[in-house]
């Protein structure tokens, strides 16, 4: 008898482990892009085009992970590993404990290697617009000329000072035409490459639904599904924020996207458009993090753990973009991640460290330093200059507020025209042409964005001042109104061109253009102050303008002193950044990445903004309860036998699939509506189609209670403790529970009786909050 009990216990433990593995497999079908072909999404795509059943939500095409479920799943895995005895399992346990550190070290190293290749290629390709190196056409101008490279690359000066770099023409008109032609070619190449990453996500939109009676009780007519996305377009930061918040965007982090993003960024930046490669570097580093992470079962099989790794990977992207390892960690914490415990902070620190170390060793800039725009002004500021820093902050806030609103309206209006919407390459062609024609005549904006900043931060008391076009104009005694005009023109044109550029279908970021505009305006203000170097105001102005656009604060301040090496000017940066954020928030609460998520249609649950919205509504959780038809479709009344006919469950599963609610499931009730459990759609499908494949079609399925021999038992897949909330609870409860617990679904109970009255999935809450914004 004891042997029988022991054997039964071993079988029970084995069944639990198998059930856990099956649960992992079922969820993984939805989670991982690499298995999308065999997942339920493919079946839903085929079924949804003819769907006429049930409710439609705004974000049907996005599934989410269940943070609590994944936490418990990882606990089962750890207990199983640590329960095994023997040297092999001891070594495996050590490796499992260290795998996170090993992974982030590999991610940082690979990210630095990709950044090195992109930096070298972009510098060379960009210089082809002006000329080529006679020693080696694949050398950029700086490598070709060495110390003789002028700080401001005007074609005529290059020809005089560097005999190895040959300009295409010494005639202004010919140089202008060649410059524009190369820029157009680079733009078409970059955009055409981006078109290779077009993907369609399954969706059904409600265009004709009957909104009467407070819901969608009358089935809406189906609309052709297929939300199109260009995975390599833009900065990728809005999509990464969506992914790190728990949503799933299939294929977004694939190797193909990484390769196209890197290749496209080279030619996009080389066009001279008002964009940068810093945002794309964050996307590239996240792709590297994903590709490395899925090699470890610990991360491949757990969406929560994988997102911890991706948060750390984001830090290395900004680390290699700016040579700012600490700023990269803070950027991931402040701007990107929604879940960032101390363990992630430490691993992000190591990832950023390895990225910085490897990039410094590879030395893409040729200086041997991480600091991109090293300055040594040698002078300090006086208290009276705080007024100037505040002025720069106000200007940065106005710039950011105007840019965010104008870019949002431009994206909604201009890109709604069919010729632009259906031909993204044509839009890029137009933008490149406008950019080249408007920027080339201005000597200050002719160069790529990072060179523009470098030229504007120059200290005219330094050794390089004699080679700087900026300094030569600032020391003129015959008046410098032409130079002031170029600064003013550059600031305005950067604002206008960045508004029309951000959102084009090429890899692009908004960080460098904002820094350019701020540096131009700061240098302009510095002409009027005169008591200290104008480069100081250019540096502070750059930070203020970027703060107004992105609403970054702490991370931006750290990035600026890592960029310039000027720790003494931390306080001016703090003043300007805070003022810029306050002013920009007064003009509009959402920064550029938040608005981009709205334009692109990505779901995102921002706790701060969401709570602010619901606090103004005085709404209750009952507002989120689905309509009666939806509840009837997803509710299963389990009889006292705890078994349900397989045909009934198959019918319910078909309704879930036809509705296209990928995050939905079935809620189990007994005894007049008392909640007993919840089974997700993916796990139900796996149970019926895989586990139950050997059973007869009319077999009874056990959902509750203890299994018996011969049962088709799916109780192992049922969540017996789903999170619940009272229907009369304030809406803030639901927002906090979804946001901080990472729930996938929330069951709503009737006040007083405890009966189930509704089930809320995360997509429904996000859609409700989006409705409050408009």
N, C-alpha and C positions, 0 to 999 in steps of 0.2 A: 504493500500500500504506500509507504513513503516514497518508493521508487516511482510509483505511478503519479503521485503528487508532484514529485520533482520533475518528471517528464512532462507533465501537464504545464508546469510553470515555465519550463524551457520552451515548450511550444507556444505558450501565450506570449512570452517575450519575443520569440521569433516572429509571430504574427504581427505584433506591434511594430517591430522593426520593418517588416515587409510593408505594412500599411503606411508607415511613415515614408518609405521609399516610393511607394505608389503615389502618395500625396505630393511628394517632391516632383515626381515625373509629370503629374497632371498639371501642376502649377507651372512647371518649366515649359510646357507646351505653349503657354501664353507668354511667358517671360522672355525667352531667349530668341533673338533674331535668327540664330543659326538653325533652329528647329522649326522655323515658321512654316515650312512646307508640310510638316506632319501635324501641325497644330490645328485647333478648332477654328482659328481665324480663317483659314482657307475655306473651310466648309461654310462658314458664315458669309463670306464674300459671295459665294454662289447663291445662297438662300435669300440674302437681304434684298437683292434687286427686285424680287417679286413679292416682297413682304407687304401684307396689308393688315397685320395683326399687331395690337398692343401700342404701347407708348413710345414716343421718340424723345431722346434727350440730346442735348447739344454736343456731348462728347462721347458718343457711342463708339467711336473709333479708337478710344484710348482705354486700355485696361490698367488696373493698378495692382500693386503688391499689397499684401497684408502684413504690416510691420510686426504686429503682435504674434501672428501666426509664424512668421519667419524667425522671431525671437525664440519661440518654443521649439521650433524645428531645429534650430542650432543647438539648443540645450540637449535635445535628444541625441544629436550627433556627437556632442562632446561627452555625454555620459556613456555612450556606446564605445567611444574610442578609449576613454580612461578606464573602462571596465575590463579591457582585455589585458592579459598577462603575457610576459615574454619580452625578450630583447627587441624583436622586430616591432612589436607594438609600442615599446618604450621609445624607440627611435622615431617611429611615426608620430607619436605624441609630441615629441620635441619639435619635429619638422612642422607639425600642424600649428603649434604655438608660435613658431617663428615665421610661418608662411606669409603673414601680413607684412612683416618687415622686409622679407626677401622680395615680395611682389613690388612694394613701393620703390625699393632700390632699383629694380629692373625698369620700372616705369620711368623713373627720373632719368636714368641713363639713356633709354631709347628715345625719350622726348627730346633730350639735348641733342642727340644725333640727328633727329629729323629737323630740329630747329637750325642746326648748323648748315645742313644742306639747303634749307629754304632761304636762310639769310645770304649765303654765298651766291646762290642762283639769282635771287631777287636783285642783289646789288649789281651783278653783271648784266642781267637783262635790262634793268632800268637804265643803265648807262648807254645801252645801244641806241637809245633815242637821240643821244648827242654825238656819239662817235664810237670808236672801237680801239682796242689796244693792238698796236702793231706787233708787239712781242708775242702776245697770246690773246686771241679774240675772246677767250673765256675768262680773262682776268677783268675784274672791275677797275674803274678809274683809279681808285685809291691804291689798289695793289699794283697797278701798272705804273703809276707816277710816284708813289712813295710820298716823301715829305713835300714834294712840289705841288701836290694837289691843292688848289685854292679852296678856301672854306665855302665859297659860293661859286658853284660851277657854271659860269657863263662861258658859252662856247668860244668866244674870241679869246678869253683869258686862258682857257685850257690849252689852246693851240700855242700860245706864247710861252707858257710856263712848263709844259710837259711835252717833250718831243716824242715820247712813246705813245701818247694817246692822240690819235688823229681824229679830228672832228669831220663830220660829213661835208660841211661847207662852212666857209667863213662869211658867206653872204647871209644877212639876217633873214631875208625872205625864204631862201632855200632851206636854211636850218629850221625855220618855223614849220615849213611844209613837211620836212622829213620827220620832225618831232611828232607832229599830229598823225602822220601816216603810221609810224611805229606804235604810237599809243592806241590807235584804232585796231591795229592788228593784234596787239596784246589783249585788248578788251574782248575781241571776238574769240580769241583762243581760250581765255579764262572762262567766259560765259558758256562757250560750247562744251568745254570740259564739265562744267557744272551741270549741264543738261543731262549728262550721263547718269546722274544720281537721282533722277526723278522717280518717285515712288507714289503709289496710290494706297491710302489707308481706307479700309471699309467704313462706310458711314451711311446713315439714312437720315435725311433732313426732313423736318416737318414744315413743308411749304404750304400745305392746304388743310392742316388740321383744324378741327372744330374746337375753338378755345372756350366754348360756352360751358357752363356748369363747373367752372373752375378746373378743368383738366382736359384730357385727350380721350374722353370716353368714346367719341366717334372716331373710328380709325382714320387717320390721314392717308392721303394718296401717296404712294411711294415716289420718290425722286431718284434719278439715277445716282448711284453711289460712287464714291471714289474721290476723297479729298487728296489732291495732289500736293506733294512736297518735294522740293529740291534739297536733298539732304546736305549737300556741301555748300549751299548758299548762305550768305550772311555770316554773322559771327559764330552762330551756334550756341551762344550763351542762353538765349531764351529757352531753347529746346533742352539744354543741359539742366537748367533750373527745373523744368518740367519733369525730367527723368529723375533727378535727385529728390524731388518731392514725392516720388512713389509711382508716377505714371510710367507707362511703357510706350516707347516709340520704336517699333521694329525697324531694324537695319540702320538706325541712325549712327551707330558706333562701329559699323563694319569696316574691314580693311579697305574695301573699295572707296568708301567715303573718306577715309584718312588719306589715301593716295591722291584722290581728286582734290581734296581740300588743300593739301600741300602744294600740288602742282598749280591749281588755280590761283592760290594766294600769291605765288611768285609773279604770275603775269598780271593779276589784278592790281597789286601794289605797283608794279612796273609801269602801268598806264599813267600814273600820276594822279589818279582819281582821289577824291577826298575819302580815303579809307586807309585802314592799317591792317597789319597781320597779327596784332595782339589778340583780338577776339578769336580768330581762327586757330591760334596757337592753343588756346584753352580747349577748343573742340578737339584739336589734334591730340593733346595730352590725354583727354578723356577717352578718345578712341584707343590710344595705347593702353590706358588703364583697363579698359574693357577687354581688349585682346589678350592682355597678360592675365587678367583676373579669371577668365574662363578656362585657363589652363589649370587652375587650382579647384578641385571639387568643393572646397570650403566656400568659395565665392560663386562658382558656376551654378550651384544648386540652391542658392539662397539670395533672393533679391535684396534683402536688407543688408547682408554682409557685402554684396557687390557694390551697393551704393556708398558704403563706407569707403571702399577702395577708390571709387570714382571721385569722391570728394577730395581725397588725398591727391589723386592724379591731377585735379584741376589746378592745384597749387603749383605744380611743376610747369604748367603752361605759361602762367604769367611770370614765373621765375626766369624762364628762358627768353621770354619776349622782352623783358625790361632789364634783365640782370638784377632782379629784385627778389631774392629768395624769401625774405621775411614778409615782404609785401604780398608775395604770391600766396602764402599761407593765410594771411589776414583777408585777402581778396576772396579766397574760397569760403572762409568763415562768414564774412560780412555780406557778400553779394550773391554767392552761388548756392550754398548749401542750406537746407532746412533742418538737417540732422547732423550735428557736429559735436559729438562728445569728446572728452579729453583724449581717448585712444585715437580717434581720427586726427586730432590736432597734432599729436606726436608723430603719427605716420606721415601726415602731410608735411611736417617739418623735415623728416628724413627724405621724403620724395623730392621736396624742393631743394634740399641740400645736395643730393646726388645730381640733380639737373644742373645746378649752378656749378658744381665742381667739374663735371664733364664738359660743360659748355666753355668754361674758362680754359680748360686744357685744349679743347679744339680751337679756340681763339678765332671765331669768325670775323671779328672786327679788326684783327691784326694789332691790337693795342696790348693784348695780354691782360686786360682788365675786364671785370664785369660791368663796371660803371659805363653807361652809354654816353652820357652828356656831362662828363666831368668838368666842373668849373671851380675856379679859385678866385673869388672876387676880391678877397683881401680887405674888404671894408665891412663895417657893421651898419646896422640901421639905427635910427634915432626914434624916440617915442612919437614924434610928429609923423613918421612914416606909417604908423598904424592906420592913420586916416586914409592913406593911399591904398593900403592893403584891404581895408574895408570897402573902398571904392571898387577895387578889382573884384572883391567878392560879390558886390551888388551886380556888377557887370556880368560876372560869370553866372549868377543866378538868373538874370534876365536872358542871357544867351541860352542857357539850358532850358528854361521854361519855354521860350519862343521856339527853340529847335524841336523840343518834344511835341508840342502842339502842331507845329507846321509840318513836321515829318509824318505825324499821324494822319493829318488831313490830306497831305500829298499822297500818301500810300493809298488811302481810301478813294481818292478822286482820280488821280492820274492812272493808277494801275487797274482801275475798273474798266478802262477802255479795252475793247477786245483786241485791238492791234498790239497793245502793250502786254495785256494779260496772256495772250496766246503766243507772243513772240518775244520772250524775255531777252534774247540776244539783241534784238533791235533796240530795246530800251537801253541796254548797256552801250550800244554803238552811239546812241544819241547823247548819253551822259558823258561818255569819253570825249566825244567831239566838243561838247560844250566846255568840258573841263580843260582840255588842251588849248582851246581857243581863248579862254578867259585867263588861264594861269600862266601861259608861256610869256606873254608880254611883261609880266611882273617878275623882275629878277629874284624877288623874295619867295615866290611860290612855284618856281619852275622845277625845283628839285622834288624828290620823294619826301613824304611827310616827316620821316625821322631826320633827314638832313636839314629840313626847314627849321626844326626845333634846335638842332645843333648850331646852326648859323645864328639864330636869334638869341641864344643864351651866351654867346661869346662875350668875354670880358675885354673891352677895348684897351685896357691897360696891360694886357698880357702880351706874350711873345708872338702870338698868332694874329695880332691885330692888324699888322701890315698886309696880311694876305686876305683880310676879310673885307668884302664889299660893304657890309654893314658899318664897320668901323671907319672906313674911308669916307663914308657919307656923313657919319656923325661928327667927324672932326672938321668938316668943311666950314670955312669962314664966309663963304659967299652966299649963305642961305641954303637950307636943306628942305625946302618945301616940297620938292619933288620926292624926296625920300619919305617925308611924312605922308605924302599922298599915296605912295606905294604901300605903306603900313596900313593906312585906312582902307585902301582898296582891298588889300589882302585879307583883312579881318572880315569885311562884308562878304567878299566872294567865298571865303571859307564857310561862312554860315549858310549861304545860299546853296553852294554846291554840296555840302554835307547833307542838307535837307533832302535834296533830290537824289543823292547817291545811296544813302543808307536804306537798305531794303532791296537793292538791285540783286539780280541772280548771279552773283559772283561771291567768292569768299571775301568777307570784308568785316572790319571792325570800326567802331566809332571813336576809339580812345585817341589815336594819333591825330585825326582831324580836330578834335576838341582841344587837344594840347597845342596844335598849330595855331588855331584861332586865338587861344588865350595868350600864347607867346607873342603873337603879332600885336594884340591889343596892349599887353603889358609893356612891350618895347615902345609902343606909341605913347603910353602914359609916361614912361621913363624920360621921353624927350622934354616933357614939361617940368619934371621934378629936378633933374640935373645934379642933385647933391650927392647921389651915389650911382653906381653903375646901373644903366637901364636894363642890363641883363637880369638883375635881381627881380625887377618888376615883371619881366618876361617869364621868369621861372614861376613866380607866385601867380601870375595871371593864367598860366597854363594849368596849374592845379585848380584854380577857381573855376575855369570854364569846364573842365572835366567833371568837377564836383556838381556843377549845375546840370550837366547832361546825365550823369550816371547816378548821382546822389550818394556816391561813396564818400566816406569820411576818414576813419582811422587808417584803413588800408591804403587809401590814396596818399595820405600824409607820409606814411612810411615809404611808399613807392617813390615819392618825389625826392626824398633825401637819399634813397638808394640809387636813383637815376643820376643824380647830380653830385653826390658825395658832400653836399652842403648841409651838415647837421645843424649849423648855426641858425639856419633859416627855418627851422621847424615851427617856431611860434608864428611867424608870418604866414606860413602855409596853413596852420591851424585856424588862424583868424579868417583868412580868405575862404577856406573850404567850408567852415561853419556858416559864414554869412551867405555864401553861394547856395548852400543847401537850404537855408531858411527862406531865401528869396525864391528859389526855384519851387520849393514846396508850397509857397503862397500862391504861385501861379498854376500849380498842378501837382497833385500828390504823387503821381506815378512818374518814375524815371524812364529812360529810353528803353531799357530791357523789359520793363513791365508793359509798356505800350506795345512793344514788338510782339510780346506774347498775345496781346489782344488782337493785333492785326493778323498774326499768323494763325490765330484760333487755337492756341494751346491752352489746356487747362492748367491752372496753378492756384494752390490754396495758400495765400499769403496771410498769415495769422494777424499781423498788425493791421493791414488794410481791411481784411475781412471783419475783424472785430469792430473797427471804426464804422463800417457800413451797417452792420446789424444793430449796433448801439443806437443808431438813429431811427431804427424801424420799430422797436418795441414788439418784435415778432416772437412767436412761439414755435417750438419744434413741429407742432402739428401742421404748420404751413408746408412742410416738406413731405407729408404723407402722400404716397402715390394715389392716383384715382382708383376707384373700385375695380375696374376691369384689370388693371395691372396687378392689384393685390390678389384677385381671384386666380390669375394665371400663375402666380409665384407661390401660393400657399398650398400646402399639402396637409390635409386633416388625417392624421395617423390614427387608425383604430386601436382598440385595446390590445390586439394581437401584436402591435408594433410592426406590422408588415403592410406593405402597399403593393398593389398589382404593378407588375413591371410595365404593362401597357400604359397605365396612368402616368408613371414617371417619364416614359419615353415621349408621351404626348406633351408633358410639361417642358421637357428638354427641347422639343421641337419648337415650342412657342418662344422659349428663351432665345433660341438661335435665330428664329425668323424676326424677332424684334431687334436683334443686333445689340442688345445690352450685354456687352462682354463681361462686365463686372457683376452681373446679376447671379442669382441662385434661387434655391427654393427654401422657404422657411417652413418648419415643421411645427404643427400645433396639435394639441389634444385637449379633451375635456372642455369643449366650448371655447376654444381660442387661446388656451394657455401655451405660451412659448416653450418648446422643447428642444429646438436646435436649428441649425442652418447648414445647408450643404451647397457649396459653390457649384456653378455650372460646369467648370472644367473637371472637377472631381466627380460630379454626377455622371458626366459623359464617359470618363475613364472607367467608372464602376460598371456602368451598363454595357459598354461596348468592349471592354477588355476583360475585367474580372468576371462579368456575367455572360461572356460570349459562349460558354459551354452549357448555359442553362436554357431551358425552354422559354419560348417567347411569352408564355402566359404564367411564368413563375412569379411567386410572391417575393418581394424584396424586403429584407429586414432593414429598418432605418433606426430603430431604437431598441433598447434592451440588450440582453446577453444572447449571443449567437448560439445556434444549435447545429449539430451535424446535418449536412445537406442543405443548409440555408444559403441563399444568395444574400450574403451579409455585407451591406454597405455602411453599417453603423460606424465603422472605423473612420469613414470620411466625414462624419457629421460633427460639426462644432457644437458641443453641448453647452458651452458657456458664451454665447454671443453677447457682445456689449449691448446694453439696453439703456433707454432714457424715457422719462415720462413725456407724454404728448404735450402736457402743459408746461414743460420746462422752457426757460428762455432760450432763444436761438443761440445765444452765446455758448450754451452747454454743448450743442452739436458742433459748433465751430472749433471749440477747444478740444473736444474729444477726437474729432477727425484730424486736427492739426497736430496735437501733441502725442496722441497715442498711435497715429498712423493707421486708423481703422480703414477697412475696405467697405464695411457695411455697418449699420447701426439700426437695431430693432427698436421700434417705438411702441410703448405700452400705454394702455388706457389708464387714466388717473382713477384710483380707487379700486378697480377690479384687477388690474395687472394683465388684462387680455391684450393680445397682439392686435394693433390697429394699423401698423405700417412698417415698412423696411426702407431705409434710406441708404443709397450707395453714394460713394464719394462724388461721382460724376453729377449726381442730382444736386448736391450741395454747391458744387462749383458753378453749375449752371444757374442756380438760384442767386448766388452772389454776383455773378456777371450781370444778371438782370437788374440788380440794384445799382450798378454803376451807370446805367443809361437812363 
